[in-house]
Amino acid sequence: MTAVRGRVSRSGRLGIPAAFRKAVGLENGGNVVIELHDREIRIRTIDEVVARSQAMTHRLLGGKPETSVDVFLAERRRETERE
């Protein structure tokens, strides 16, 4: 892990070094998720958050190709057909 010293301005702005932004695909800016864990601030890209969520869902579903949304929609279709 690389660490650099930074500074937070009075208005709360924080500059992120160009090398860090480039490493995570934010060289032209972008949206991030900022989390507080205990007294640690974590900044992650939206793409990273989505990828981790998808991986977790994949593990929880046991690697099944269908998603919980697919299952939900299939159940709703069956209910509609029965009506």
N, C-alpha and C positions, 0 to 999 in steps of 0.2 A: 504494500500500500504506500502510495506517495502522499506526503503531507506538506503543506505550505502554510505559511502564516498569512492570515487575511485580516480584514478590518470590516466591521459592521458600522455603517454611518449612523448618525443620530436618528435618521428617518427610517432605519432598518434595512437599508440596501446593503447587499453583499456582492462583491465582485468575484466571479468564478474564473480562475485562470483559463486562458485559451486552450491549453493542452488538455485540461480536464473536460472542457466543453466538447472538444473534438473527440476525445476518447469515448464519450457517451452519445455522440451524434447531435450535440446542441450547438455546433459552431455558428449556426445562423439563428440561434435562440429557439425557444419552444416551451411547451408546458411541462411542468414537473409536479410531483407530489412531495410535499414537505411534511415529515412526520416527527413527532417528539416522542422518544422512548427514554423514560427516566429523565436524565438531563442531557441526552444526546440528540442532536438534530440530524435527521437523515433527509437527503434530497435525492429523489429517484425520478427518472424519466417516466412519462406515461407509458411508453412502449415496454419498459422494464416491469412496471406494475402489472400491466395486462399479461405479459408473458408469464410472470410468476403465478398470477391467478389462473391462467389457462393450464399451467403445469400442475398446480394443486388440484384443480377440478379433474384433470385427466387421471391423477393418482387416486382421488376419492372415488371416481367412477370405475376404478379397476382397469383402466385402459380401454374401456368399451368405446367404440366409435360414436355411439349415439350420445347426445348431450341430454341433460335434464330438461332442457327446453324442448328438444325433439320428443322426448317421452311425454311431456306435458301436452304438447300439441296433438300427438297421436291419441292420447286419452280423450282429449276434447272432441276430436273428430269422431271417435267411436261413440261417445255420448250423443253427439248430434245425430249420427246415423240411427241410433236407437229411438230417438224421439219422433 
